[in-house]
Amino acid sequence: MELLNGKEISGQKREELSAEIKMLKEDGITPGLAVILVGDHPASRSYVLSKQRTCKELGMHSILTELPDTISEDELLSAIETFNRDHDVDGILVQLPLPSHISERKVIEAIAPHKDVDGFHPLNAGKLATGEPTFVPCTPLGILEMLKTKDISIRGKQVVVVGRSNIVGKPVGQLLLSEDATVTYCHSKTENLAAHTKQADILIAAAGRAKLVSKEMVKEGAIVIDVGMNKVDGKLCGDVDFEAVKEVAGMITPVPGGVGPMTITMLMNNTVLSAKRRKAFKGAV
Ligand SMILES: Nc1nc2c(c(=O)[nH]1)N[C@@H](CN(C=O)c1ccc(C(=O)N[C@@H](CCC(=O)O)C(=O)O)cc1)CN2
């Protein structure tokens, strides 16, 4: 079994991005990311600070707007609008989840699609589904980056995705379909889950249920990607029973240190992509 080390792969990708950012800055463009955090959810705060820190390390411009969880939906929408109009901002994201009185859909739809570096706007989700170039959500893009870095072949392979969220499950299946995989989606209503997962050459667990995937559900030699972030007895654990599954998997991502670090790196990737588009646009006018 080989461990798919997200920190290591992330580090390599960040070096590439750093060189691209240097070139953009030489042309007078500093990639800029605006992050909006609503409320004081400790995990969200820690992810947001990590995004800011990574921007700084890579020499990018970063703005953090913190808003109280009592903020109205309209006030949040107008904060987004300010960044939509700011020419120094290439990427905008609102950290999820949001308080229950705010519509996630309205918030995502308020972000200008050309600055939607999370890739959650329906226009960008539609482009991904129809195979057009677009911002791909960061966790799915990070998974693809890991597979490609490790020269894991995708074409014709059986990919089973457990989970159907708009952030991970659906887009990762679409992304790997565009890489010519044969994709099966499973979810909480799937009958005989193990019969499906056992077929997987690449198994992606993104259901949000601790240790859902047991050793018996995995084919010998399979690539197992764990997207789960569950807290059990105060300890972070994935959707895969890591200790047992590592005995049968060919390669496996740990939690922490697997897919998580890739998510933030691919956010930087998408912001750099957006800045490159700004540069191309500037050159064209
Ligand atoms: N607007 C968004 N909101 C959320 C997203 C997102 O992509 N956009 N994804 C998640 C949270 N997230 C990034 O925002 C994220 C989650 C986890 C990690 C990570 O590196 N995890 C570490 C462990 C961290 C820990 O100890 O708690 C790991 O797996 O090694 C990075 C980013 C939901 N919201």
The ligand as a MOL file (V3000), in Angstrom:
LIG
                    3D

  0  0  0     0  0            999 V3000
M  V30 BEGIN CTAB
M  V30 COUNTS 34 36 0 0 0
M  V30 BEGIN ATOM
M  V30 1 N -16.5510 28.1820 0.2800 0
M  V30 2 C -16.1310 26.9590 0.6380 0
M  V30 3 N -16.5260 26.4260 1.7980 0
M  V30 4 C -16.0900 25.1750 2.1310 0
M  V30 5 C -15.2120 24.4490 1.2870 0
M  V30 6 C -14.8320 25.0360 0.0630 0
M  V30 7 O -14.0840 24.4380 -0.7760 0
M  V30 8 N -15.3040 26.2940 -0.2140 0
M  V30 9 N -14.6950 23.2210 1.7080 0
M  V30 10 C -14.8000 22.8250 3.0890 0
M  V30 11 C -13.7860 23.4170 4.0340 0
M  V30 12 N -12.4090 23.6120 3.4910 0
M  V30 13 C -12.1790 24.6890 2.7080 0
M  V30 14 O -12.8710 25.6610 2.6870 0
M  V30 15 C -11.3280 22.7940 3.9200 0
M  V30 16 C -11.5250 21.6970 4.7180 0
M  V30 17 C -10.4250 20.9730 5.1950 0
M  V30 18 C -9.1350 21.3530 4.8690 0
M  V30 19 C -7.9270 20.6630 5.4180 0
M  V30 20 O -6.8220 20.9700 5.0310 0
M  V30 21 N -8.0810 19.7350 6.3650 0
M  V30 22 C -6.9610 19.1430 7.0490 0
M  V30 23 C -7.3580 18.9030 8.4790 0
M  V30 24 C -7.7030 20.1500 9.2040 0
M  V30 25 C -8.0760 19.9020 10.6570 0
M  V30 26 O -7.2410 19.3920 11.3840 0
M  V30 27 O -9.2010 20.2740 11.0300 0
M  V30 28 C -6.5720 17.8180 6.4100 0
M  V30 29 O -7.4410 17.1230 5.8560 0
M  V30 30 O -5.3900 17.4930 6.4900 0
M  V30 31 C -8.9500 22.4340 4.0590 0
M  V30 32 C -10.0380 23.1510 3.5840 0
M  V30 33 C -16.1830 23.2440 3.6030 0
M  V30 34 N -16.4520 24.6220 3.3220 0
M  V30 END ATOM
M  V30 BEGIN BOND
M  V30 1 1 1 2
M  V30 2 2 2 3
M  V30 3 1 2 8
M  V30 4 1 3 4
M  V30 5 2 4 5
M  V30 6 1 4 34
M  V30 7 1 5 6
M  V30 8 1 5 9
M  V30 9 2 6 7
M  V30 10 1 6 8
M  V30 11 1 9 10
M  V30 12 1 10 11
M  V30 13 1 10 33
M  V30 14 1 11 12
M  V30 15 1 12 13
M  V30 16 1 12 15
M  V30 17 2 13 14
M  V30 18 1 15 16
M  V30 19 2 15 32
M  V30 20 2 16 17
M  V30 21 1 17 18
M  V30 22 1 18 19
M  V30 23 2 18 31
M  V30 24 2 19 20
M  V30 25 1 19 21
M  V30 26 1 21 22
M  V30 27 1 22 23
M  V30 28 1 22 28
M  V30 29 1 23 24
M  V30 30 1 24 25
M  V30 31 2 25 26
M  V30 32 1 25 27
M  V30 33 2 28 29
M  V30 34 1 28 30
M  V30 35 1 31 32
M  V30 36 1 33 34
M  V30 END BOND
M  V30 END CTAB
M  END
